[in-house]
Amino acid sequence: MSFRPFPASACWQHRGARAGFEVAYFRAGAGWLIEGTTTALEDGQTWAVTYAIEVDAAWATRRAHIEATTVTGRREIQLESDGAGHWRIGGEPAPHLDGCLDVDLESSAMTNTLPVHRLGLRPAARADAPAAYVRAATLTTDRLDQAYRRLPGQGVQACYDYTAPAFGFTARLVYDETGLIVDYPGIATRAG
């Protein structure tokens, strides 16, 4: 599947699991640089997460710099990948992330765009897409096994059945013609 080019920016209203807002900016180069910020209120706690994610021409995440601010202070983390599924966190090897080609930020609806572009699934096709999963407030990073199955016949929008077994979570995700998520049930909807 080929997508139309990204807009210069996009934003999402977070609803359900948290109340908040996310804004992302996209710059093309050899791959893409995606910079964004999410601010939210979740379970009575506020947090703000800022990210810069670099993906290569094949849509594999190569670098991610993430900063989180909460009432307990500020944290930051740097993830780097060789594009073949081997990661470093803060310069140290992270073998628990072996095989992951994407970064998935708990704070971000946008990061569910990355595997959809990388996989390029045809209608009815399914693929596993394990990701380096970064938690919103703590920035702890774990492997998250997840899968996407593209549904047939959705016109200019594309729908995917998404599963993350570790959380017992399934959802039908809707993407626009650029491959940006439009509706992430219980999490976020595209606002612009």
C-alpha positions in Angstrom: 0.0 0.0 0.0 1.3 3.4 -0.8 0.3 6.4 1.2 0.1 10.1 0.2 2.7 12.4 1.7 2.3 13.4 5.3 1.0 16.9 6.2 3.5 19.3 7.9 1.7 18.6 11.2 -1.1 16.6 12.8 -2.8 16.5 16.1 -4.9 14.2 18.2 -7.4 14.6 21.1 -6.8 11.9 23.7 -10.0 10.5 25.2 -11.0 7.5 27.3 -7.8 6.2 28.9 -6.6 9.8 29.4 -7.5 13.4 28.7 -5.0 15.2 26.7 -3.7 16.4 23.4 -0.8 15.4 21.0 0.8 17.5 18.3 3.4 16.1 15.8 5.5 17.7 13.1 6.9 15.7 10.1 10.1 16.4 8.1 11.2 14.3 5.2 14.8 13.5 4.6 16.5 10.1 4.0 13.6 8.8 6.0 11.4 10.9 8.4 12.0 13.0 11.5 8.9 13.2 13.6 8.8 15.6 16.5 5.9 15.8 18.9 4.5 16.5 22.3 1.7 14.9 24.3 0.2 16.5 27.5 -2.3 14.5 29.5 -4.2 13.8 32.7 -4.3 10.1 33.5 -5.5 8.5 36.7 -5.4 11.9 38.4 -1.7 12.5 37.4 -0.5 15.0 34.9 2.5 14.4 32.5 4.0 15.8 29.4 6.1 13.8 26.9 8.2 15.3 24.1 9.7 13.1 21.4 11.9 13.1 18.4 11.8 9.9 16.3 13.9 9.2 13.3 12.9 6.5 10.9 14.8 5.3 7.8 13.6 5.0 4.3 12.2 1.5 5.1 10.3 3.0 8.1 12.4 1.2 10.7 13.0 3.3 13.8 16.6 4.3 14.0 16.6 6.8 16.9 14.2 8.1 19.5 14.8 10.8 22.1 12.0 11.0 24.6 11.6 13.4 27.6 8.9 13.2 30.2 7.9 15.7 32.9 5.7 14.8 35.9 5.3 16.2 39.4 8.3 14.0 40.4 10.6 15.8 37.9 12.0 15.3 34.4 13.4 12.2 32.8 14.9 11.5 29.4 15.9 8.5 27.4 17.7 7.9 24.1 17.0 4.8 22.1 19.0 3.8 19.0 18.5 0.9 16.6 20.6 -0.5 13.8 17.4 -0.9 11.7 17.7 -4.7 11.9 16.2 -5.2 15.3 19.1 -4.5 17.7 18.8 -1.7 20.2 20.8 0.5 22.6 19.2 2.5 25.4 21.4 5.3 26.7 24.3 3.8 24.7 24.0 0.3 26.4 22.8 -2.8 24.6 19.2 -3.7 25.1 18.9 -7.4 24.1 15.3 -7.6 25.5 14.3 -5.5 22.5 15.9 -7.8 19.9 13.6 -8.2 16.9 11.7 -4.9 17.4 11.8 -2.5 14.4 9.4 0.2 15.8 9.2 2.4 18.8 5.7 2.6 20.4 5.2 5.4 22.9 2.4 4.8 25.5 1.9 8.6 25.4 1.4 8.8 21.6 -1.3 7.8 19.1 1.0 8.8 16.3 3.5 6.0 16.9 1.0 3.4 15.7 1.6 5.0 12.3 5.2 3.6 12.1 4.5 -0.1 11.7 1.6 0.5 9.3 4.0 2.3 6.9 6.8 -0.2 7.4 4.7 -3.3 6.9 2.8 -2.0 3.8 0.1 -4.7 4.3 -2.2 -5.7 1.5 -5.9 -6.1 2.4 -6.6 -9.2 4.6 -2.8 -9.6 5.3 -1.6 -9.8 8.9 1.9 -9.3 10.5 3.5 -9.3 13.9 5.1 -5.9 14.7 6.9 -6.1 18.1 7.9 -2.7 19.3 10.2 -1.0 21.9 7.4 0.2 24.2 8.2 3.3 26.2 5.9 4.1 29.2 4.6 7.6 29.4 5.7 8.9 32.9 8.6 6.6 33.8 10.1 6.1 30.3 10.8 2.4 31.2 11.2 0.5 28.0 10.0 -3.1 27.3 9.3 -5.3 24.4 5.6 -5.1 23.3 4.4 -7.9 21.1 1.6 -6.6 18.8 0.1 -7.5 15.5 -1.8 -5.7 12.7 -4.3 -7.1 10.2 -5.4 -4.9 7.4 -9.1 -5.1 6.6 -10.2 -5.1 2.9 -12.3 -2.5 1.1 -12.2 0.7 3.2 -11.9 3.3 0.4 -9.4 6.1 1.1 -9.2 5.1 4.7 -7.5 2.0 5.9 -8.6 -0.1 8.8 -6.5 -2.5 10.8 -7.4 -4.9 13.6 -4.7 -4.3 16.2 -3.8 -6.6 19.1 -1.4 -6.3 22.1 -1.8 -9.6 24.0 0.3 -8.4 27.0 -2.5 -5.9 27.8 -5.4 -8.1 26.6 -6.1 -5.2 24.2 -7.7 -5.3 20.7 -9.0 -2.4 18.7 -9.9 -1.5 15.1 -7.6 1.4 14.1 -8.6 3.7 11.3 -6.0 5.5 9.2 -6.3 8.3 6.6 -4.8 8.3 3.1 -1.4 9.5 4.5 -1.3 6.6 6.9 -1.8 8.7 10.0 -4.2 7.3 12.6 -7.6 8.9 12.6 -9.4 6.8 15.2 -7.8 4.8 18.0 -10.9 3.7 20.0 -10.6 4.5 23.7 -7.3 6.4 23.2 -7.4 9.2 20.6 -9.1 10.7 17.6 -7.4 12.9 15.0 -8.2 16.6 15.6 -6.3 18.2 12.7 
